């Protein structure tokens, strides 16, 4: 027999600048995590990613511009990294 699938839909908050506020919002509304847009004026550090994970949430990063940038954020343990066009 196969594994039971979770009935919970993964839900993420799109965050454009304020990562700390995104963390609080995703916790208050029991979201899966936050999807942070890079190059939108905010910053995202390894410490913030670690904090999100400690709170049991996931981090999606989007709008990466290069392979080097993608590798850097993967080394910071982001859960998912997307390229932007």
C-alpha positions as CSV (number, residue, x, y, z in Angstrom):
1,X,0.0,0.0,0.0
2,X,1.1,3.5,-0.8
3,X,1.7,6.3,1.7
4,X,-1.2,8.5,2.8
5,X,-1.2,11.9,1.1
6,X,-1.6,15.0,3.2
7,X,-4.9,16.7,2.6
8,X,-3.3,20.1,3.5
9,X,-2.7,22.3,0.5
10,X,0.7,24.1,0.6
11,X,0.1,27.8,1.0
12,X,2.8,30.5,0.7
13,X,2.7,34.3,1.2
14,X,4.4,36.3,-1.6
15,X,6.9,38.6,0.1
16,X,8.4,41.5,-1.8
17,X,10.5,43.4,0.8
18,X,9.9,42.7,4.5
19,X,10.9,39.1,5.3
20,X,10.3,39.4,9.0
21,X,6.8,40.5,8.5
22,X,6.3,37.6,6.0
23,X,7.4,35.2,8.7
24,X,5.0,36.6,11.2
25,X,2.1,36.6,8.7
26,X,2.8,33.0,7.6
27,X,2.8,31.9,11.3
28,X,-0.4,33.7,12.2
29,X,-2.3,32.3,9.3
30,X,-0.8,28.8,9.5
31,X,0.7,29.0,6.0
32,X,3.3,26.5,4.7
33,X,5.9,29.3,4.3
34,X,6.8,32.4,2.4
35,X,7.8,33.0,-1.2
36,X,10.4,35.8,-1.2
37,X,11.0,37.9,-4.4
38,X,14.7,38.7,-4.8
39,X,15.7,42.0,-6.2
40,X,12.6,43.8,-5.0
41,X,14.3,46.0,-2.5
42,X,14.4,43.7,0.5
43,X,17.1,41.4,1.8
44,X,17.1,37.8,2.8
45,X,20.0,36.4,4.9
46,X,20.9,32.9,5.9
47,X,19.8,33.8,9.5
48,X,16.3,34.7,8.3
49,X,16.1,31.4,6.4
50,X,17.2,29.5,9.5
51,X,14.6,31.4,11.6
52,X,11.8,30.5,9.1
53,X,12.9,26.8,9.3
54,X,13.0,26.9,13.1
55,X,9.4,28.1,13.0
56,X,8.5,25.0,10.9
57,X,8.0,27.0,7.7
58,X,9.5,26.7,4.2
59,X,11.2,29.3,2.1
60,X,10.7,29.7,-1.7
61,X,13.0,32.2,-3.4
62,X,12.0,33.6,-6.8
63,X,13.5,35.9,-9.3
64,X,17.1,34.7,-9.2
65,X,19.1,36.1,-12.0
66,X,22.1,33.6,-12.4
67,X,23.3,30.2,-11.6
68,X,25.7,31.6,-9.1
69,X,23.0,33.3,-7.2
70,X,20.8,30.2,-7.3
71,X,23.7,28.1,-5.9
72,X,24.3,30.7,-3.2
73,X,20.7,30.5,-1.9
74,X,20.6,26.8,-2.2
75,X,23.8,26.7,0.0
76,X,21.8,28.9,2.5
77,X,19.2,26.0,2.6
78,X,16.3,27.7,0.8
79,X,13.7,25.0,0.1
80,X,13.0,26.0,-3.5
81,X,14.7,28.5,-5.8
82,X,13.1,29.8,-9.1
83,X,14.6,31.7,-12.0
84,X,13.1,35.0,-12.9
85,X,12.8,36.4,-16.5
